[in-house]
Amino acid sequence: MKSSGRSSKALIYLGCLWFAFGVSIIVYGVTQPPVITIQWQTESEQDTAGFNIYRSDTPDGEFVAINPQLIPSKGGPTIGASYSYEDTSVEPLQTYYYQLEDVEFSNTRERHNIFEGSAETLSWAPILLAATSLVLSLALLVTGIKEIRLS
C-alpha cells in the first residue's frame, strides 16, 4: 500500500509539472512581441553608404522610414553582403508593405520594388507541444487521484 501511495503522489507531481510546462509554453508564446524580419543581399556596394527601410500599411500608401538611423554598408565595390532588420512595431497577422532604399555617399538614393510581410502569431509547434503536455498532465493527475481513492 505504501509504494502505491508513493507512486500515486509521484503521478500527481509529474502531472503538475507537465501542466506547468504546458502553461509556460502558452504564456511565453502569447507574450512574445510580433516581429517581421526583413532580409536582403547585395552583390556589390560601389559607393554605398547604407540602407533605409520604409513601411506602409498599403502598397500605394505613404511609406515611412522605420530604421532610426542609416543601416551601414558592409560590402564593397567587388563584394556584397547579407543584411537583416527586425521590424518590431507591427501587429500580428497584419500585412505591411516595405521598400528598401540604397543611399550612396553622394546622398543619391534609390528605392527598390515594394515587398510585403506579416507577423505570425504563435506557430503550430509550440501549440502542439503545449497541448500534448496539458493532455499528459491531465492523464497523470487523473491516474494519480484514482489510485489514491482506490487505496
Secondary structure, 3 states (H helix, E strand, C coil): CHHHHHHHHHHHHHHHHHHHHHHHHHHHHHHCCCCEEEEEECCCCCCEEEEEEEEECCCCCCCEECCCCCEECCCCCCCCCEEEEEECCCCECCEEEEEEEEEECCCCEEECCCEEEEECCCCHHHHHHHHHHHHHHHHHHHHHHHHHHHC
